[in-house]
Structures are given as C-alpha cells and as structure tokens.
C-alpha cells in the first residue's frame, strides 16, 4: 500500500510539473527575441509577398518584430530542413509550401520528415494555376486541347517550375484524369517557363495567374482553365478544369504555417490564434487578394488533415505516373 501511495504521489507531481511547464511556455509568448518567419523562395514571388504582408501585421499585433528570412533553393526544401532543426521555442515559423510538405517526400529521400519534424500551425494562403497555351497551339478550349493531345500523342508538352513542383503535379494529375500523355518539360522557375511558352517552344503551362494574366490580357496567351474548384475573382470568365468536364479536379498552390516539430502545444495554439486573426483581418485579406492570393486560416487539426489528404493524393499520382525527382 505504501509503495502504491508513493507511486500515486510521483504521478501527481509529474502531472503538476507538466501543467506548469505548459503554462510557462504559454507565458513565453511573444518570444523575448525577434521572431523569424522563414520562406523557402526568393524575394518577389507569391510566397514572399504573402509572408511580408502577414509578418508586418503579426508584428504589430504581438508587439514584437517578425522578420522574413528568405532561404531559397532545392524547391523550398532547404528552408524546410532549416526550420525542422531550428529552436522549438516559438521564435521560428515557416511559411511551408505544398511541394516540400506533401510532394517531395514521395519523390526523394529528405533529411527531415514533414509529418514528424514540422508541426502544423495554420493554413496560410492558396491560389490555383491556370492552364495557358500560346496562340500557335490552335486551341481555345480545354476540350480542344485534350482532343489535340489525343490526336497527336506525345506531341503536346507542358512546362513546369521543376520536377515535383505544384505546376508539374497539376499537369500529371490532368494527364491521369483526361487520359492523355503530355510530355513534361521542367524549368528552373516560372520566368524561363513563361518565356519559352511565349516563344512557342513549349505548348502549355500550368502557370501562376498573377504572372500569366498580363500576357492573357495582351492576347499573347490563351487561358483554358484554372485548377481550383471555384473561379478566381480576377479570372471570372475562365472555367475551372472541374467545370470543363472533370468534376472534383483540384490542384492548388498553397502555403501553410508550420513550426519546429518539438514546439510545445501551448505555443502552437497561441501562434494559431494570432495567424488566424491576421488572415481574417479585412485589410490583410484585401492586400493578399491583390496578389491573387486567397487567405486560408485553419485550426491546427484541419491543417494536419489537409496535409495528409494532399500527401496521399500526390503519392498516388507519383506512383501511377512513375515520376522521379530527375
């Protein structure tokens, strides 16, 4: 009986210590040192634009500096590895992206596990791609594009921003759903892909709308369909792939907030609260919309479920299409 009493006392002390530890971590918010928001891409792109808009408002709300740190390279994997190994004290966040979080793990061996070494905090922003072709392709609708691909197998190709990128997987998903076999042509970024499309050296490209829109408006590119479930407000006359004959088709570019995997739950909860507050702010929403970005605040659990769903979808496509990182 005495041993049992001692054991119960020890368990009670351990529980109390854990509770106090959690409370202490919660009290450490905001962190005493400047917060770093890491981005896996160079300045000037969609991820960087979103990060800077959100970081500014976050800093104002919490009364602490939030500094954006661009760590480009390897399709965003360098930044994700950095944060996976960073201090788990709430001072480091990552605006993670679809590729490194849910696609790359199925294409290559990574030095980190997105589902163990990174902790979901909140959804961030998303935007669809738009399938565009050059004028010389001779098609004006998605149906005509599919017909061309089936009539001349292997002659229709599509550009992407690299193997394993969101634009690459959007094309492969469409290959699967449409029963066609477009040839993938990877580039080192959106600019060279767009340049070759405009030069009619590649047939099509699942492009980011903000970069393609000026060329569409100038009549140099023809938009066939967007890859979200709903039409973006800045392209109201362009149907979605789902509307054009492929129900349920969805392939979004998205960015979400994650933290080092061992970050205490109270800090993750607090960051979720602050990020959701910023993404729900009317001024921030308007500013993000001007960049073609849709705010997507979520709970931690919702983001975890979404990442798992995306990972499962892309794993199946990668396996079926026998894709590699080369």
DOSEFI-534629 format. One record per residue (C-alpha): residue in one letter; z, y, x; residue number from 1. Coordinates in Angstrom, 1 decimal. Example, Ala and Ser with C-alpha at 12.3 -4.5 7.8 and 13.67 -1.06 7.14 Angstrom:
2
+----+--------+--------+--------+-----+
! aa !     c3 !     c2 !     c1 !   i !
+----+--------+--------+--------+-----+
!  a !    7.8 !   -4.5 !   12.3 !   1 !
!  s !    7.1 !   -1.1 !   13.7 !   2 !
+----+--------+--------+--------+-----+
***
This chain:
326
+----+--------+--------+--------+-----+
! aa !     c3 !     c2 !     c1 !   i !
+----+--------+--------+--------+-----+
!  x !    0.0 !    0.0 !    0.0 !   1 !
!  x !    0.9 !    2.3 !    2.9 !   2 !
!  x !   -2.5 !    1.7 !    4.5 !   3 !
!  x !   -4.3 !    2.4 !    1.2 !   4 !
!  x !   -2.3 !    5.7 !    0.8 !   5 !
!  x !   -3.3 !    6.7 !    4.4 !   6 !
!  x !   -6.9 !    5.9 !    3.7 !   7 !
!  x !   -7.0 !    7.9 !    0.5 !   8 !
!  x !   -5.4 !   10.8 !    2.2 !   9 !
!  x !   -8.0 !   10.7 !    5.0 !  10 !
!  x !  -10.8 !   10.6 !    2.4 !  11 !
!  x !   -9.3 !   13.6 !    0.6 !  12 !
!  x !   -9.1 !   15.5 !    3.9 !  13 !
!  x !  -12.7 !   14.7 !    4.8 !  14 !
!  x !  -13.9 !   15.8 !    1.3 !  15 !
!  x !  -12.0 !   19.1 !    1.7 !  16 !
!  x !  -13.4 !   19.6 !    5.1 !  17 !
!  x !  -17.0 !   19.1 !    3.9 !  18 !
!  x !  -16.4 !   21.5 !    1.0 !  19 !
!  x !  -15.0 !   24.2 !    3.3 !  20 !
!  x !  -17.9 !   23.6 !    5.7 !  21 !
!  x !  -20.4 !   24.1 !    2.9 !  22 !
!  x !  -18.6 !   27.3 !    1.8 !  23 !
!  x !  -18.5 !   28.6 !    5.3 !  24 !
!  x !  -22.3 !   28.1 !    5.7 !  25 !
!  x !  -22.9 !   29.8 !    2.4 !  26 !
!  x !  -20.8 !   32.8 !    3.7 !  27 !
!  x !  -23.0 !   33.0 !    6.7 !  28 !
!  x !  -25.8 !   34.5 !    4.6 !  29 !
!  x !  -27.6 !   36.5 !    5.5 !  30 !
!  x !  -27.6 !   35.3 !    9.1 !  31 !
!  x !  -26.0 !   37.6 !   11.6 !  32 !
!  x !  -29.1 !   37.7 !   13.7 !  33 !
!  x !  -32.6 !   38.7 !   12.6 !  34 !
!  x !  -34.5 !   36.1 !   10.5 !  35 !
!  x !  -37.7 !   34.7 !   11.8 !  36 !
!  x !  -40.5 !   33.8 !    9.4 !  37 !
!  x !  -42.9 !   31.6 !   11.3 !  38 !
!  x !  -46.6 !   31.4 !   10.3 !  39 !
!  x !  -49.0 !   28.8 !   11.6 !  40 !
!  x !  -52.0 !   31.0 !   11.8 !  41 !
!  x !  -53.2 !   34.2 !   13.5 !  42 !
!  x !  -52.7 !   37.7 !   12.1 !  43 !
!  x !  -55.2 !   38.8 !    9.5 !  44 !
!  x !  -55.6 !   35.7 !    7.3 !  45 !
!  x !  -54.2 !   34.8 !    3.9 !  46 !
!  x !  -51.0 !   33.2 !    5.3 !  47 !
!  x !  -50.2 !   36.2 !    7.5 !  48 !
!  x !  -50.9 !   38.6 !    4.7 !  49 !
!  x !  -48.5 !   36.7 !    2.3 !  50 !
!  x !  -45.8 !   36.3 !    5.0 !  51 !
!  x !  -45.8 !   40.1 !    5.8 !  52 !
!  x !  -45.6 !   41.2 !    2.2 !  53 !
!  x !  -42.8 !   38.7 !    1.4 !  54 !
!  x !  -40.9 !   39.3 !    4.6 !  55 !
!  x !  -40.7 !   43.0 !    4.0 !  56 !
!  x !  -39.2 !   42.6 !    0.6 !  57 !
!  x !  -36.9 !   39.8 !    1.7 !  58 !
!  x !  -35.5 !   42.1 !    4.4 !  59 !
!  x !  -34.9 !   44.9 !    2.0 !  60 !
!  x !  -33.1 !   42.6 !   -0.4 !  61 !
!  x !  -30.8 !   40.9 !    2.0 !  62 !
!  x !  -30.2 !   43.9 !    4.3 !  63 !
!  x !  -31.4 !   42.0 !    7.4 !  64 !
!  x !  -34.6 !   42.1 !    9.5 !  65 !
!  x !  -37.1 !   39.4 !    8.7 !  66 !
!  x !  -39.7 !   39.2 !   11.5 !  67 !
!  x !  -43.0 !   37.4 !   11.1 !  68 !
!  x !  -43.9 !   35.2 !   14.1 !  69 !
!  x !  -47.5 !   34.0 !   14.3 !  70 !
!  x !  -47.7 !   30.7 !   16.1 !  71 !
!  x !  -51.4 !   29.7 !   15.6 !  72 !
!  x !  -53.1 !   26.6 !   16.9 !  73 !
!  x !  -53.7 !   23.0 !   16.1 !  74 !
!  x !  -54.4 !   23.8 !   12.4 !  75 !
!  x !  -50.9 !   25.1 !   12.0 !  76 !
!  x !  -49.1 !   22.0 !   13.5 !  77 !
!  x !  -47.7 !   24.0 !   16.5 !  78 !
!  x !  -45.8 !   26.3 !   14.1 !  79 !
!  x !  -44.5 !   23.3 !   12.0 !  80 !
!  x !  -43.3 !   21.5 !   15.1 !  81 !
!  x !  -41.6 !   24.6 !   16.4 !  82 !
!  x !  -39.6 !   25.0 !   13.1 !  83 !
!  x !  -38.8 !   21.3 !   12.9 !  84 !
!  x !  -37.0 !   21.7 !   16.3 !  85 !
!  x !  -35.5 !   25.2 !   15.5 !  86 !
!  x !  -31.8 !   26.0 !   14.9 !  87 !
!  x !  -30.8 !   24.9 !   11.5 !  88 !
!  x !  -28.6 !   27.9 !   10.8 !  89 !
!  x !  -30.7 !   29.7 !    8.2 !  90 !
!  x !  -32.2 !   32.1 !   10.6 !  91 !
!  x !  -35.6 !   30.4 !   10.8 !  92 !
!  x !  -38.0 !   29.8 !    8.0 !  93 !
!  x !  -41.6 !   28.6 !    7.9 !  94 !
!  x !  -44.4 !   29.5 !    5.6 !  95 !
!  x !  -45.8 !   26.0 !    5.8 !  96 !
!  x !  -49.3 !   25.0 !    4.7 !  97 !
!  x !  -51.0 !   22.2 !    2.8 !  98 !
!  x !  -52.7 !   20.7 !    6.0 !  99 !
!  x !  -49.7 !   20.1 !    8.3 ! 100 !
!  x !  -47.3 !   19.3 !    5.4 ! 101 !
!  x !  -49.4 !   16.8 !    3.4 ! 102 !
!  x !  -52.8 !   16.1 !    5.1 ! 103 !
!  x !  -52.3 !   15.9 !    8.9 ! 104 !
!  x !  -49.6 !   13.1 !    8.8 ! 105 !
!  x !  -52.3 !   10.8 !    7.4 ! 106 !
!  x !  -54.9 !   11.8 !   10.0 ! 107 !
!  x !  -53.0 !   11.8 !   13.2 ! 108 !
!  x !  -49.6 !   10.9 !   14.9 ! 109 !
!  x !  -47.4 !   14.0 !   14.7 ! 110 !
!  x !  -44.4 !   14.8 !   16.8 ! 111 !
!  x !  -42.5 !   15.7 !   13.6 ! 112 !
!  x !  -42.1 !   14.2 !   10.1 ! 113 !
!  x !  -42.7 !   16.9 !    7.4 ! 114 !
!  x !  -40.6 !   15.0 !    5.0 ! 115 !
!  x !  -37.6 !   14.5 !    7.3 ! 116 !
!  x !  -37.7 !   17.3 !    9.9 ! 117 !
!  x !  -38.5 !   20.1 !    7.4 ! 118 !
!  x !  -36.6 !   20.9 !    4.3 ! 119 !
!  x !  -38.3 !   22.2 !    1.2 ! 120 !
!  x !  -37.1 !   25.7 !    0.1 ! 121 !
!  x !  -39.5 !   27.1 !   -2.4 ! 122 !
!  x !  -43.2 !   27.2 !   -3.3 ! 123 !
!  x !  -44.9 !   30.3 !   -1.9 ! 124 !
!  x !  -48.5 !   31.2 !   -2.9 ! 125 !
!  x !  -51.7 !   29.4 !   -3.6 ! 126 !
!  x !  -55.4 !   30.1 !   -4.1 ! 127 !
!  x !  -58.4 !   27.9 !   -4.9 ! 128 !
!  x !  -61.5 !   27.5 !   -2.8 ! 129 !
!  x !  -64.9 !   28.4 !   -4.2 ! 130 !
!  x !  -67.9 !   26.2 !   -3.6 ! 131 !
!  x !  -70.7 !   28.5 !   -2.4 ! 132 !
!  x !  -74.3 !   27.8 !   -1.3 ! 133 !
!  x !  -76.9 !   30.0 !    0.4 ! 134 !
!  x !  -79.8 !   31.3 !   -1.7 ! 135 !
!  x !  -82.3 !   29.0 !    0.0 ! 136 !
!  x !  -80.5 !   25.9 !   -1.3 ! 137 !
!  x !  -82.3 !   26.4 !   -4.6 ! 138 !
!  x !  -79.4 !   25.6 !   -6.9 ! 139 !
!  x !  -77.5 !   27.8 !   -9.3 ! 140 !
!  x !  -75.0 !   25.4 !  -11.0 ! 141 !
!  x !  -72.7 !   22.6 !   -9.9 ! 142 !
!  x !  -74.8 !   20.1 !  -11.9 ! 143 !
!  x !  -77.9 !   21.2 !  -10.0 ! 144 !
!  x !  -76.0 !   20.9 !   -6.7 ! 145 !
!  x !  -74.9 !   17.3 !   -7.5 ! 146 !
!  x !  -78.4 !   16.4 !   -8.6 ! 147 !
!  x !  -79.8 !   17.7 !   -5.2 ! 148 !
!  x !  -77.2 !   15.7 !   -3.3 ! 149 !
!  x !  -78.1 !   12.5 !   -5.2 ! 150 !
!  x !  -81.9 !   13.2 !   -4.9 ! 151 !
!  x !  -81.7 !   13.7 !   -1.1 ! 152 !
!  x !  -78.7 !   11.6 !    0.2 ! 153 !
!  x !  -77.4 !   12.8 !    3.5 ! 154 !
!  x !  -79.4 !   16.0 !    3.5 ! 155 !
!  x !  -76.8 !   18.2 !    1.8 ! 156 !
!  x !  -73.9 !   19.2 !    4.1 ! 157 !
!  x !  -70.7 !   21.3 !    3.7 ! 158 !
!  x !  -68.8 !   23.4 !    6.1 ! 159 !
!  x !  -65.1 !   23.5 !    6.6 ! 160 !
!  x !  -62.5 !   25.2 !    8.7 ! 161 !
!  x !  -61.8 !   22.0 !   10.6 ! 162 !
!  x !  -61.1 !   18.3 !   10.2 ! 163 !
!  x !  -58.1 !   17.8 !    7.9 ! 164 !
!  x !  -58.2 !   21.4 !    6.6 ! 165 !
!  x !  -57.9 !   22.2 !    2.9 ! 166 !
!  x !  -61.6 !   23.1 !    2.7 ! 167 !
!  x !  -62.5 !   19.7 !    4.3 ! 168 !
!  x !  -60.4 !   17.7 !    1.9 ! 169 !
!  x !  -61.7 !   19.7 !   -1.1 ! 170 !
!  x !  -65.2 !   18.6 !   -0.1 ! 171 !
!  x !  -64.2 !   15.0 !    0.4 ! 172 !
!  x !  -62.4 !   14.9 !   -3.0 ! 173 !
!  x !  -65.6 !   16.3 !   -4.6 ! 174 !
!  x !  -67.6 !   13.6 !   -2.8 ! 175 !
!  x !  -65.4 !   11.0 !   -4.4 ! 176 !
!  x !  -65.3 !   12.5 !   -7.9 ! 177 !
!  x !  -69.1 !   13.3 !   -8.1 ! 178 !
!  x !  -70.2 !   10.0 !   -6.4 ! 179 !
!  x !  -72.2 !   11.9 !   -3.7 ! 180 !
!  x !  -72.0 !   11.8 !    0.1 ! 181 !
!  x !  -72.2 !   15.3 !    1.5 ! 182 !
!  x !  -72.1 !   15.5 !    5.3 ! 183 !
!  x !  -69.0 !   17.2 !    6.7 ! 184 !
!  x !  -69.6 !   19.9 !    9.3 ! 185 !
!  x !  -66.3 !   21.2 !   10.8 ! 186 !
!  x !  -65.9 !   24.6 !   12.3 ! 187 !
!  x !  -63.1 !   26.2 !   14.3 ! 188 !
!  x !  -62.4 !   28.7 !   11.5 ! 189 !
!  x !  -63.6 !   30.4 !    8.4 ! 190 !
!  x !  -65.6 !   33.1 !   10.1 ! 191 !
!  x !  -68.1 !   30.8 !   12.0 ! 192 !
!  x !  -68.4 !   28.6 !    8.9 ! 193 !
!  x !  -69.3 !   31.5 !    6.8 ! 194 !
!  x !  -71.7 !   32.9 !    9.4 ! 195 !
!  x !  -73.6 !   29.6 !    9.6 ! 196 !
!  x !  -73.8 !   29.4 !    5.8 ! 197 !
!  x !  -75.2 !   32.9 !    5.6 ! 198 !
!  x !  -77.7 !   31.9 !    8.3 ! 199 !
!  x !  -78.7 !   28.9 !    6.2 ! 200 !
!  x !  -77.7 !   26.5 !    9.0 ! 201 !
!  x !  -75.4 !   24.6 !    6.6 ! 202 !
!  x !  -75.9 !   24.1 !    2.8 ! 203 !
!  x !  -72.5 !   24.8 !    1.3 ! 204 !
!  x !  -68.9 !   25.7 !    2.0 ! 205 !
!  x !  -65.6 !   25.4 !    0.1 ! 206 !
!  x !  -64.6 !   29.0 !    1.1 ! 207 !
!  x !  -61.6 !   31.1 !    0.5 ! 208 !
!  x !  -62.6 !   33.5 !   -2.3 ! 209 !
!  x !  -61.4 !   36.8 !   -0.6 ! 210 !
!  x !  -63.8 !   36.1 !    2.3 ! 211 !
!  x !  -66.7 !   34.9 !    0.2 ! 212 !
!  x !  -66.5 !   37.5 !   -2.6 ! 213 !
!  x !  -68.2 !   40.4 !   -0.7 ! 214 !
!  x !  -71.2 !   38.1 !    0.1 ! 215 !
!  x !  -71.3 !   36.9 !   -3.5 ! 216 !
!  x !  -71.3 !   40.4 !   -4.9 ! 217 !
!  x !  -74.1 !   41.3 !   -2.4 ! 218 !
!  x !  -76.2 !   38.4 !   -3.7 ! 219 !
!  x !  -76.2 !   36.6 !   -0.4 ! 220 !
!  x !  -74.2 !   33.6 !   -1.6 ! 221 !
!  x !  -74.2 !   31.8 !   -5.0 ! 222 !
!  x !  -70.8 !   30.6 !   -6.3 ! 223 !
!  x !  -71.0 !   27.2 !   -8.1 ! 224 !
!  x !  -67.4 !   26.5 !   -9.0 ! 225 !
!  x !  -63.8 !   27.2 !   -8.0 ! 226 !
!  x !  -61.3 !   24.3 !   -7.2 ! 227 !
!  x !  -58.3 !   25.3 !   -9.2 ! 228 !
!  x !  -57.5 !   24.2 !  -12.8 ! 229 !
!  x !  -58.0 !   27.8 !  -14.0 ! 230 !
!  x !  -60.4 !   30.5 !  -13.1 ! 231 !
!  x !  -59.0 !   33.2 !  -10.8 ! 232 !
!  x !  -58.9 !   36.7 !  -12.3 ! 233 !
!  x !  -61.2 !   38.0 !   -9.6 ! 234 !
!  x !  -63.9 !   35.4 !  -10.4 ! 235 !
!  x !  -63.8 !   35.3 !  -14.2 ! 236 !
!  x !  -67.4 !   34.2 !  -14.6 ! 237 !
!  x !  -67.3 !   31.3 !  -12.2 ! 238 !
!  x !  -66.4 !   28.0 !  -13.8 ! 239 !
!  x !  -63.8 !   25.6 !  -12.3 ! 240 !
!  x !  -65.0 !   22.2 !  -11.0 ! 241 !
!  x !  -62.9 !   20.7 !  -13.8 ! 242 !
!  x !  -64.8 !   22.8 !  -16.4 ! 243 !
!  x !  -68.2 !   21.9 !  -14.9 ! 244 !
!  x !  -67.8 !   18.2 !  -15.6 ! 245 !
!  x !  -64.9 !   16.8 !  -13.5 ! 246 !
!  x !  -61.7 !   17.0 !  -15.6 ! 247 !
!  x !  -58.5 !   17.3 !  -13.7 ! 248 !
!  x !  -60.2 !   18.2 !  -10.4 ! 249 !
!  x !  -57.8 !   20.4 !   -8.4 ! 250 !
!  x !  -57.8 !   21.2 !   -4.7 ! 251 !
!  x !  -55.7 !   24.2 !   -3.8 ! 252 !
!  x !  -54.9 !   26.0 !   -0.6 ! 253 !
!  x !  -51.2 !   26.5 !   -0.8 ! 254 !
!  x !  -48.3 !   27.8 !    1.3 ! 255 !
!  x !  -44.7 !   26.9 !    0.8 ! 256 !
!  x !  -41.4 !   27.9 !    2.4 ! 257 !
!  x !  -39.6 !   25.2 !    4.4 ! 258 !
!  x !  -36.7 !   25.3 !    6.9 ! 259 !
!  x !  -35.5 !   23.0 !    9.7 ! 260 !
!  x !  -34.6 !   19.7 !    8.2 ! 261 !
!  x !  -30.9 !   19.8 !    9.1 ! 262 !
!  x !  -30.3 !   23.2 !    7.5 ! 263 !
!  x !  -27.2 !   23.0 !    5.2 ! 264 !
!  x !  -27.9 !   22.8 !    1.5 ! 265 !
!  x !  -25.9 !   26.0 !    0.6 ! 266 !
!  x !  -28.2 !   28.0 !    2.9 ! 267 !
!  x !  -31.3 !   26.3 !    1.5 ! 268 !
!  x !  -30.1 !   27.1 !   -2.0 ! 269 !
!  x !  -29.5 !   30.8 !   -1.1 ! 270 !
!  x !  -32.9 !   31.1 !    0.5 ! 271 !
!  x !  -34.5 !   29.6 !   -2.5 ! 272 !
!  x !  -32.8 !   32.2 !   -4.7 ! 273 !
!  x !  -33.9 !   35.1 !   -2.5 ! 274 !
!  x !  -37.5 !   33.9 !   -2.1 ! 275 !
!  x !  -37.9 !   33.2 !   -5.9 ! 276 !
!  x !  -36.5 !   36.7 !   -6.5 ! 277 !
!  x !  -39.2 !   38.3 !   -4.2 ! 278 !
!  x !  -42.1 !   36.2 !   -5.6 ! 279 !
!  x !  -41.1 !   37.3 !   -9.1 ! 280 !
!  x !  -41.0 !   41.0 !   -8.2 ! 281 !
!  x !  -43.8 !   42.8 !  -10.1 ! 282 !
!  x !  -44.8 !   44.9 !   -7.1 ! 283 !
!  x !  -45.0 !   41.9 !   -4.8 ! 284 !
!  x !  -47.0 !   39.9 !   -7.3 ! 285 !
!  x !  -49.5 !   42.8 !   -7.7 ! 286 !
!  x !  -49.8 !   43.1 !   -3.9 ! 287 !
!  x !  -50.4 !   39.4 !   -3.4 ! 288 !
!  x !  -52.9 !   39.3 !   -6.3 ! 289 !
!  x !  -54.9 !   42.0 !   -4.5 ! 290 !
!  x !  -55.3 !   39.5 !   -1.6 ! 291 !
!  x !  -56.4 !   36.8 !   -4.0 ! 292 !
!  x !  -53.0 !   35.0 !   -3.8 ! 293 !
!  x !  -51.0 !   33.7 !   -6.7 ! 294 !
!  x !  -47.2 !   33.6 !   -6.3 ! 295 !
!  x !  -45.8 !   30.1 !   -6.9 ! 296 !
!  x !  -42.0 !   30.2 !   -6.9 ! 297 !
!  x !  -40.3 !   26.8 !   -7.5 ! 298 !
!  x !  -37.0 !   25.1 !   -7.2 ! 299 !
!  x !  -36.3 !   23.0 !   -4.0 ! 300 !
!  x !  -36.7 !   19.8 !   -6.0 ! 301 !
!  x !  -40.0 !   21.0 !   -7.6 ! 302 !
!  x !  -41.5 !   21.7 !   -4.2 ! 303 !
!  x !  -40.4 !   18.3 !   -2.8 ! 304 !
!  x !  -42.1 !   16.6 !   -5.8 ! 305 !
!  x !  -45.2 !   18.7 !   -5.4 ! 306 !
!  x !  -45.4 !   17.9 !   -1.6 ! 307 !
!  x !  -45.1 !   14.2 !   -2.3 ! 308 !
!  x !  -47.8 !   14.3 !   -5.0 ! 309 !
!  x !  -50.2 !   16.2 !   -2.7 ! 310 !
!  x !  -49.4 !   13.8 !    0.2 ! 311 !
!  x !  -50.2 !   10.8 !   -2.0 ! 312 !
!  x !  -53.5 !   12.3 !   -3.2 ! 313 !
!  x !  -54.8 !   13.2 !    0.2 ! 314 !
!  x !  -53.6 !    9.9 !    1.7 ! 315 !
!  x !  -55.8 !    8.0 !   -0.8 ! 316 !
!  x !  -58.8 !   10.3 !   -0.1 ! 317 !
!  x !  -58.4 !    9.9 !    3.6 ! 318 !
!  x !  -58.2 !    6.2 !    3.4 ! 319 !
!  x !  -61.1 !    5.8 !    1.0 ! 320 !
!  x !  -63.4 !    8.1 !    2.9 ! 321 !
!  x !  -62.3 !    6.7 !    6.3 ! 322 !
!  x !  -61.5 !   10.1 !    7.6 ! 323 !
!  x !  -60.2 !   10.8 !   11.1 ! 324 !
!  x !  -59.0 !   13.9 !   13.0 ! 325 !
!  x !  -62.1 !   14.0 !   15.2 ! 326 !
+----+--------+--------+--------+-----+
***
